[in-house]
Amino acid sequence: MPFITRNPILRETAHTLAPTTLLYALYVQFHGDYGPGGGFQAGVIFSVGLILYALTYGLERAQAVLSRRTAEVLSAFGVLLYALTGVAAMLRGAAFLDYSALAQQPLSGQHIGIMAIELGVGVTIVGVVMLIFYLLTDTGEAG
Amino acid sequence: MSATAADALLAQLPILLVVAPLLGAALCLLVRDARLAWGLAVAVSAAALVFSATLFARTGGGLVLEYAVGGWQPPWGIAYKVAPVNALLALVLGAVFLAGVVYAGRSFRRELRGRRLQPVYSALLICQSGFFGVAMTDDLFNIFVFLEMASIAGYALVASARTPRALTAAYRYLLMGSTGAALFLLGIGYLYLVTGTLNLSDMAPRLQPALGSPAVVAALGFIGAGLLLKAALFPLHLWLPNAYGYAPSAIAAVLAGTSTKVALYILIRLLFGVFDAASFAAALPDVMMVLAPAAIVAGSGLAIFQRQVKRMMAYSSVAQIGYIALGVALVTQAGLTAGLVHLFNHAIIKVSLFMALGCVVYRAGDCRLSDLAGLSSRMPWTAAAIVAGAVSLVGLPLTSGFVSKWYLVSAVLEANLWLPAFVILAGSLMSAAYGWRLVEAAYFRGGESAGGAGGVSGAGGGSGEGGQSPVGGEGGAAAEDNGGGNGKSAEAPPVMLLTTWALIALNFFVGVNPSWLTSACRGIAATLLG
């Protein structure tokens, strides 16, 4: 039995909510430039979905999905994505993070730019929140 | 063609100073080998020093570089603006971080044994990126964000030492630093409320008609308190001694040269660039005028009685911050010049001292006064480095400390303030007192403890032989003191000694040839005072 909780209400709720939460996070991520949302919110919601999974299925299974090392790599990867988007604009002769320079049309360049940096923010937030969660739940054997 | 390429690169330097360390920080976390992470950190820091030195040289010619991040023009967008004052801070940061990161390679491997070093290097680079951001940006809220970015990395860096004392020190640093940040942010909020802008160049003229309104008075109070807390001006220094004393040596060195200096830089920028320091905001310099001499006396006095030498140097920093604050509080051309000169000089002196102490920790495991016993024969180069640092703190001629004190005393006397002048001289005597305790322990207290320590160093020896050759250039005066020490010398690794002595060489270079620094500082002071 994969559940670590015996409470059937908690089990069934989490079972339904966790994947929905992850999906909703992706919605918030990719609609961030049309409506309320963006990388930070999406990253937090995504992590909440993962944490819900960890609370009901146990830490081991959660870490099988997203290991501590993966969380660390994600946190660094997001920063890289963000910064390199800015550097890409610089290489095209514009200022750092001037998205208009990223494509032929300034408007599509801005779309690409905002998508890329928001994705970077979201990925870093998932990595950092999960790292914090893993560190707080760490029993203290590992350094 | 190449000229335009160089110009294009020069225009991008302000943002590169922030982005390069940030990219390095992310890459450090990704690599598997700690040495590779170190190599990355060194490469990034070396590039940053080249960038900041270029900016210092170019702005010295009167050039002011402006940079609109994301192409958003000021005052709406975040603007970076590099004038000589920004470039001076960037130069200090670049020198301290490069030396600190190079030094950290061996020091971390000994002091942080068993810990994964990639996150530590990553935090060090985030700290660097944040401080460079403060130096480059012309946006007040951006200053806050960068300051916190660097500070939070700093708390983590202090906590990275493996001792419980370091954890409590880091926690106290966190609480007091965050309190300072919160006060600072409140003040920024009030300024934004009154002026509707966060761009510093835009804010100054808009604030002019509103000076004296209660909101601006509140802003001055909150910003002053917050930044003085971050700058650790006595009696707001309580986070500093333990944070520097128990942090890993390389971290203590880097933070001693950067964190309080950056807070003082922000204070100077706001006091002279935004508030009118001579009339409206005169209350803040008045408060500093009282606190600074108290800091000099209390810091030096407490330093004399410390047994743990890193804590002694931390209390000495409290006193030295007092010297800088005293210069600033005079609100005169000469005073501000002296404050800026000492901001540079103290960074170099104190970093080299903490590095020399880190060399002691590398061999002895700790650096209480008793660990220094017999140091002159065991680790002649380290002992000489400590003496060079102590002499500079006292301010003997030929050291950069002398230049600082000279400018400071003349500035104070020019303002007809005899009591502060007396305090400066008394502070020098007191720093001679604690400096002498180090010299006495290192040179005149050999005996039984030297034998015991020799056993320790014998176990960890092996890399001592390189200590003598690479530093040959600078230390003629040091060599005569320890002719007998070479045979059984158990020096710290050459790379640690080399970085320490590089800063000492810079220290003496400023002491012998101070005009480039003092003329730059005089120009900055003239600009700030309008």
Interface residues (C-beta under 8 A of the other chain):
Chain A: E72 V73 S75 A76 F77 V79 L80 A83 L84 G86 V87 M90 G93 A94 A95 F96 L97 D98 Y99 S100 A101 G143
Chain B: A8 Q12 I15 V19 L22 L23 A25 A26 L27 C28 L29 L30 Y67 A68 V69 G70 G71 G114 R115 R116 P119 S122
